[in-house]
Amino acid sequence: MPGVECTWRAPSDHPALTGHFPGRPIMPGVVLLDQAILFAERLVGYPVAAWQIGAAKFFSPVAPGELLVFALNIGEHGAIAISVRGAGARSLPATCWQLPHEFRKAVRSWLDASAGT
């Protein structure tokens, strides 16, 4: 199934940066995972009460103020694969592209049906 790309700028004033780490702050992985879940909820079109993260790897630190691109793709069995990369020199708006309503409705129906099996 097609996916979406969303951009997000790591807030320079995020409260988690205070102790993570003094002198060289980096965005904690849990904050990145939380943002990924928020984008995934937008992708399917509704909030989900219980999500399971199958695996997560963090390859490089995220600095305060860094612009990130979250790429979300729904697999054939309903799993949502999320990858995150730095936007680099590209200038991207802080937005998440909208999916057509029909697509969101189809994904929601599929996920609801899968949850019942």
C-alpha positions in Angstrom: 0.0 0.0 0.0 1.2 3.5 -0.6 2.5 5.5 2.3 3.2 9.1 3.3 6.1 11.3 4.3 5.8 13.7 7.2 8.2 16.3 8.4 8.8 17.3 12.0 11.3 19.7 13.6 12.7 18.5 16.9 11.7 21.2 19.3 14.7 23.0 20.8 12.8 23.6 24.0 11.5 20.1 24.6 11.5 19.3 28.3 13.2 15.9 27.7 16.4 17.7 26.5 17.1 19.1 30.0 18.8 16.0 31.2 19.5 14.2 27.9 22.4 15.2 27.9 23.7 18.3 29.6 26.2 20.1 27.4 25.2 18.1 24.3 21.5 17.6 24.2 20.0 14.9 21.9 16.4 14.1 21.4 15.5 10.9 23.3 14.4 7.9 21.2 11.1 7.7 23.1 10.2 11.2 21.8 10.9 10.1 18.3 8.8 6.9 18.7 5.9 9.0 20.2 6.0 11.3 17.1 6.1 8.3 14.8 3.0 6.9 16.5 1.2 10.2 16.1 2.0 10.3 12.4 0.9 6.6 12.1 -2.5 7.5 13.7 -2.9 10.2 11.1 -2.1 7.7 8.4 -4.9 5.3 9.5 -7.2 8.1 10.3 -8.0 7.4 14.0 -6.2 7.0 17.3 -5.2 3.5 18.3 -5.2 2.5 22.0 -2.6 -0.2 21.9 0.3 -0.2 19.5 3.2 -2.7 19.5 6.7 -1.8 18.3 8.3 -4.8 16.8 11.8 -3.3 16.5 13.5 0.1 16.8 17.0 1.1 15.9 18.5 4.6 16.3 21.5 5.1 14.0 22.4 8.7 14.7 21.5 11.3 17.3 18.9 14.0 16.6 19.9 17.5 17.6 17.4 20.1 18.9 15.9 22.0 16.0 16.8 19.3 13.5 14.3 18.7 10.7 13.3 15.1 10.2 11.4 13.2 7.6 9.2 10.3 8.8 8.3 7.8 6.0 5.4 5.6 6.8 4.3 2.6 4.7 1.6 0.0 5.4 2.6 -3.6 4.6 0.4 -6.2 3.2 -0.5 -7.5 6.7 -1.2 -4.1 8.2 2.1 -3.5 9.9 3.3 0.1 9.5 7.0 0.5 8.7 8.4 3.8 9.8 11.8 5.2 8.9 13.2 8.5 9.9 16.0 10.5 8.2 17.4 14.0 8.6 16.1 16.4 6.0 19.7 17.6 5.4 20.0 20.6 3.2 16.5 20.2 1.7 14.0 22.8 3.0 10.8 21.0 3.8 7.6 22.4 5.3 6.5 21.0 8.7 3.5 19.1 7.4 2.1 15.6 6.9 0.6 15.0 3.4 -3.0 13.9 3.6 -4.1 10.6 2.2 -7.4 10.4 0.3 -10.4 9.6 2.5 -11.1 6.3 0.6 -7.6 5.1 1.3 -7.8 5.9 5.0 -11.2 4.2 5.2 -9.9 1.1 3.5 -6.9 0.9 5.8 -9.1 1.3 8.9 -11.5 -1.4 7.7 -8.6 -3.8 7.0 -7.0 -3.1 10.4 -10.3 -3.5 12.2 -11.0 -6.8 10.5 -7.5 -8.0 11.3 -7.9 -7.1 15.0 -11.0 -9.3 15.2 -9.2 -12.5 13.9 
